[in-house]
């Protein structure tokens, strides 16, 4: 049985968001892995004019293309990509789901305030140009129109009614220090999803970009074991 993995990045992001996990899977398996770039996304953002329907269709096209080449498809989704992964599981045959910082709810004000406070401190000390969080989000702050954010929220609301219908085996990974998706969102999803075969991993030090967290190697191996089965 040949296996394919479709990895879907997050809102206003790109394939780089899941790259560490993708590289790990490529090193450990012979699976065929596809990481599409959603419309308007990538290293350079051009989101104006694109809608939730575009992003869902991008994912469907990528799924169909991969499904023609392999016997089984696994879908991995980061942030908004996690919600798109659930959408695909509702509509298509998906062997397993992996949800990374899945954005069923978004913006954790407490953690975001801490992050902003840290940025302000580094700005005062003139170290801001070296801060990874600032560099990662500076581009997004300047290049994400409100209309695109509204479409992201529409996408989440579109998929939410179907959580209980998702019965695929699922592994959920969530950082407790996530400033974008409140960490309790993972427990909410775990409780809402209809699957009986589901797992939940909390990273104590993980932030939103969970594939770059300090303990990522721990959950990389656990997720791979889950995907490979008994």
N, C-alpha and C positions, 0 to 999 in steps of 0.2 A: 504493500500500500504506500503510494507516494503522498507526501504531506506538503502543503503550502501554507505559508503564514502571511497574512495581510496585516500590516502595521499602519495605523492611522494616527497622524499627529494631531495637535491641538489647535484651538482657535488662535489666529494671528501668529502661528508658529510654522514649523516645517519639519521635514524628516530628521533634522539634527536633534530634535527633542527625544527621539527614541533610538538614536544611533548606538549608544552603548549597549542596550539590550539586543538590538539587531545584530551587532557585531558578535556578541556572546553566542547568540543562536547560530550564527554562521560558523563560528569556531567549533561548536559542540554537536552540530547536526548536519545532515545533508539535505535539509528541507529547502524548498524554493521559497524565497522571501521577497515580498513586494512592499515597497514603501512609497505610495503615490504622494504627490504634492497637490493638495486641494486648491481649487481655483482661487487666485488672488493671494495665495500664501507662498511661503518659501523664504529664502534669504532676503529678497526684496518684496515688500508687501504692496499689493495693488488691490485692495479689498473693495473699493468703491464699485457698486454696481452688481456685486455678487451676493447671492442669497443662500439661505439654508437649503433650498432645493438644489442649487448647484453643487453644494458640498456633499449632499446625500447621493446625488447622481454620480459624482466623481467616485465615491466609494463603491457604489453599485457596479460601475463600469470596471473598476479595478478588481472587484470580487469575481465578476463573471469571467474576466480574462484569466485570472489565476485558476478558477475552478475548472476551466477547460484543459488545464495542463496537469492537474493533480487529482488524486482520489479523495483527499480530505482537506478541508480548509479550516485553519485556526485563525481567529481574528483577535488582534491586540489593539487596544485603543487607549491613547493618552489624552486626558482632559476632555475636550469636546469630542475627540476621537473615540473615547470610551462610550459616549452616548451614541455616536454613529455605529460603533460595533454592536450595540444592543439593537439598533434599527436593522442592521444586516441580519442579526440572528433571528429577528422576528419574521423576516421576509425570505431568507435563504437557508440552505443547509450548512450549518456551522458546527464543527466538531467540538471545539472548546473556545471559551472567551477569556481574555485577560484584560482587566480594567485597571489602568494606571492613573491615579489621581482623577478619576472620572468625575466630570463636572455636572453631576445631577443637581448640585447646589453650588453657588459660586460666591467668592469674596468673603474671606474670613477677616472681619474688621480688626479683631484683636491682634492677629499675627501680622496683618498688613501694616498696622500702626507701628508695631515693633520694627518691621523691616524699614519703614520710612524713617523712623527715629534713628536707626543705624545708618541709613544713607545720609541723613542730615548731619550726623556726627562726623561721618567721613568727609562730607563736603566741607565742614568747618575745618577739618584737619588737612584739606586739600588732597585727599587720597581717592576722590570719587572716580577718577579715570581708571583706577585699578580695581574697582569693585565690580565683581562678576554680576551681581544682581542688577546693579544700575545699568551696566552695559547691555545686559540682556533685555531690559525693559525700556530703556531710553528710546530705542527704535520703535517699539510698539506704541508708546505713549504718543509719539509724533505721527504715526502712520496708520492708526486704526480709527476710521470714521465711526461716528455714533450709529449710522445706519447698519454697519457691519455687526456691531455689538448687539443691536436689536435683533438681527437675523440669527445670531448665535443663541440668544434667549428663546427665540421662536423654535429653533431646532430642539433645544432641551425640552420645551413644553410639548412639542409634537410627539416625542418618544416617551415621555413620562407615563402616559396611560397604559403603556404596554409592558412595564416592568414585571408585573405579575405573570405575564404570558411567556416570559423567557425561562426556558427550562434546561438550557445547555449547561454542562459543567463549567463553572466560573471560578477564576482566581482574581481576587481584588487586592490591589496594593495601594496603600495610602500613607502619606507622610503626616506626622502629627504637627509639624510646624509649617504646614501648607498655608500660605497667605492668600491664595486664590480660591481654593476649594476647602471649606471647613472640614476638618478631619473626621468629624462625626458623620459626614456625608457617606463615607464608606459603610458604616454600620447601617445607615438608612437604606442604602442600596442592597446590602446583604439581606436585610429583613424584607424588603419589597420584592426582590427577584424570586420568581417561582421555582428556580432550580433547587433540587435536593442535594446536589453535589456541588458545594460551594465552599470557598476558603477565603479567609480575610487575614491579610498581613499588614500590621502597622509598623512603620519605621519611626522610631523615637526621634530621630534627628532629621528625618526627611522633610524637604520643602516641596514646592509644587513640581519642580522638575525632578521627579523621583528617580529617573534613570541616571542621575548624576549624584545621588545621595551617597553618604559615606558607607552605608551598609548594603549598597546595591548588589554586591556579589552574593550576599546571603540570600536575598529574595530571587535573584537571577536563577540560582541553582534550584531553589524550591519550586519556582514556577516551571522550570524545565522538567523537573521530576513529575510535576502534576500533568504537564502536557504529554509526556512520554507514557504515562499510565503505569499500572502495576507490571 
